[in-house]
């Protein structure tokens, strides 16, 4: 991102952008809003857009969309929909960062597995084959990112987090129970019990783990020069009936300003447009560009990339090849074709303020099941759903139906 | 008063000057008073005020007076706040129970050791005190690395010894062990230095007299050292309890409050983490203020009991 901003500044002498990144980001945005020091542009995660809109941190940018020159057709539908709150547009998607499968191609080769698995049968077979002695075929923790894994499986199984309008939790469905049962089984069969957050990444880097599922932002950590074996990326296999994958998305927003300034608005539009057009650089840092055009150029571009995408469509054979092909001269790691395409089935939470609060009980329930402190899956999901319903009701009453000053 | 009247009749001019308030001492405490009002007094009353509202600092128009509603939520089973708040509070009290004894006993023993005239005593004092200068985030990260399960220092060596070490950070009670160890390592230096200073204030003649009377070292410790240290020990116990009550950064970084509990909340989630979450993640700042006041009342009560129990034995 810094590299992109520097390049932008170089090419636009009359618009200068200073980038800052912050820990505890949304707390920092709140305090900046309270002291009227919000920046001209801010990136917000898709699941935070509604919350930040209702809290008067970001403003509608329907007027800017034309200036930026983008429209719904330029992005996958769900990620574009995530930027809309109460019929108004608040954000423009930059990237989609899906749950991703990382695999140790050296272990695959030793075990005689030629392709990363793409469905349940292949996955379970590969994981079983790779689990022996000190090696784990698949490793899953009892903390982050089990909620993201659950979300992927829930939606693959035809379930959903919430009801249509985001007022009630719906994850305690038979589909949800089945998804969590599968996770528990996978943990028992291939992984180790009670692993803390990041334990699977550290073990994978140690070279004893066949596959892990984590965010695509781990690409530089788990592949290429980050490991001393052939670490590769692939789309998370489709375990149940439908393709679906959990993903996050960084979106550009226009924070509320004290004084309206059309000149600054125009500069912001130019900046956002530039960032979207040049999001290939961002992709090298392990993010999939949200813009269809840029994503297509990655999938089909690069040396031998076209062939790779064709073979990926033919059954995933090309996934590892294209990852290698995508590793272009500038040293970054572009996502494989299959992975880049998987974001078209990405699922995002409904655009409801405070929606992330409602995930807290679910995260706890999943972690409790995966760490063995809860044994009845249906009861754990039911309990989480009823607590989430209360939180959703409290939020509704707290935030009201539309943003207000 | 009687003398004042007498003097007034003797010299009216002097009396007039005497009746004037002497501002000098107030001027001396003024800087602290201003800081106190700005950073403690005002926030205290403003916090008390917003605890009666459904309040979000960025949405003043949406503020709604709810009276004692925020407090009622904390005492009504079934509200979103009830389970997680009490889980956090009980966890915090558990941590106080685990951490305060080692935070008092270990510094006391170290101070006794370092109160001798051995070689390099200043070096050891510096070594034990040094961690206190680190920030909490650094300490927490350091111990996270030592305790983590995949190649962490402790498990690496325990595995070498042929043991099957626990998952320190993600199972109970081991997660508490990691947090207590990190906390004790981090803060024992402060308590040690205070006890050391108090030890050096105990006059030598008491020990000489006891030696002449034939007291052993252990008798001298229990009959002279400990009683002489009592005021300082009360101070140490009280400040350690308060510091432990404010547990935040260690679980925030090392366990993120985990392991998750079936009924909601995490096994090592402290009440301060819960208040932070309520106020800055959920942005229910009125409710977070109410939680703070409940916790503060409990802390004041404990401190009071502590002073009553330990302070009144003369």
Interface residues (C-beta under 8 A of the other chain):
Chain A: X24 X26 X27 X30 X33 X34 X54 X55 X56 X57 X141 X142 X143 X193 X194 X195 X196 X197 X198 X199 X200 X202 X203 X206 X354 X356 X357 X361 X363 X364 X365 X366 X367 X368 X371 X373 X374 X380 X383 X384 X387 X390 X391 X394 X398 X399 X400 X404 X405
Chain B: X54 X56 X57 X58 X59 X61 X62 X78 X79 X80 X83 X148 X149 X150 X151 X167 X169 X170 X171 X255 X256 X258 X259 X260 X261 X262 X263 X264 X265 X266 X267 X280 X281 X282 X283 X284
